[in-house]
């Protein structure tokens, strides 16, 4: 993500992740994709009437979703607690948005 053309904003995966560092966004998106894959596998196992496998994938998906929430909680809490305006003594350089 560090090689974006000048003026191009960094990719935001989800509105909930906006304002978080790019590395945190990427990690959260990877964790979310894993949880989605497990939920899809759970659904396919249920369609095959393979209850044991579906239960296994469901348990893993639940664990992955919990880990994602635990991972994001401190970052989102810090972002939400941070002041939205900069103090008067902060100098903004051209091209920097507050």
C-alpha positions in Angstrom: 0.0 0.0 0.0 3.0 2.3 0.3 3.4 2.5 -3.5 0.2 4.4 -4.4 0.4 7.1 -7.0 0.5 10.6 -5.5 -2.9 12.0 -4.7 -4.6 8.5 -4.7 -6.1 7.8 -1.3 -5.3 4.6 0.5 -7.9 1.9 0.0 -10.4 1.6 2.8 -11.8 -1.8 3.0 -14.9 -1.0 5.1 -16.3 2.3 6.5 -15.8 0.9 10.0 -12.1 0.6 9.3 -11.8 4.2 8.0 -9.2 6.2 9.9 -7.2 3.2 11.0 -3.6 2.5 9.9 -3.4 0.7 6.5 -1.7 -2.3 8.1 -4.5 -2.7 10.6 -7.1 -2.4 7.8 -5.3 -5.1 5.8 -5.0 -7.5 8.7 -8.7 -7.0 9.6 -9.7 -7.6 6.0 -7.7 -10.8 5.9 -9.3 -12.0 9.2 -12.7 -11.1 7.9 -12.2 -13.0 4.6 -11.1 -16.1 6.6 -14.3 -15.9 8.7 -16.4 -15.5 5.6 -14.7 -18.5 4.0 -15.4 -20.6 7.1 -19.1 -19.5 7.1 -19.4 -20.5 3.5 -17.8 -23.8 4.1 -20.2 -24.3 7.0 -23.2 -23.6 4.8 -21.9 -26.0 2.1 -21.4 -28.7 4.6 -25.0 -28.2 5.9 -26.2 -28.5 2.2 -24.4 -31.8 2.0 -26.0 -32.9 5.3 -22.6 -33.2 6.9 -23.5 -31.9 10.3 -20.2 -32.7 12.0 -18.1 -30.8 9.4 -20.6 -27.9 9.4 -20.4 -27.7 13.2 -16.6 -27.7 13.0 -16.6 -24.9 10.4 -19.2 -22.9 12.4 -17.0 -23.2 15.6 -13.9 -22.0 13.7 -15.9 -19.1 12.1 -17.2 -18.0 15.4 -13.6 -18.1 16.8 -12.3 -16.1 13.9 -15.0 -13.5 14.3 -14.3 -13.2 18.0 -10.5 -12.8 17.3 -11.4 -10.1 14.7 -13.4 -8.2 17.2 -10.7 -8.5 19.9 -8.1 -7.4 17.4 -10.0 -4.3 16.3 -11.4 -3.2 19.6 -8.3 -1.2 20.9 -7.7 0.4 17.5 -11.4 1.5 17.0 -11.6 2.7 20.6 -8.5 4.8 20.3 -9.7 6.2 17.0 -13.1 7.1 18.4 -11.6 8.6 21.5 -9.1 10.8 19.6 -10.0 14.4 19.1 -11.3 15.1 15.7 -9.7 18.6 15.5 -6.1 19.4 15.9 -4.9 21.8 18.5 -4.3 25.4 17.3 -0.5 25.1 17.7 -0.3 22.2 15.1 1.1 23.3 11.7 -0.4 21.4 8.7 1.8 20.9 5.7 0.4 21.2 2.2 -1.5 18.1 1.1 -2.2 16.9 4.6 -5.8 16.6 5.7 -6.8 17.0 9.3 
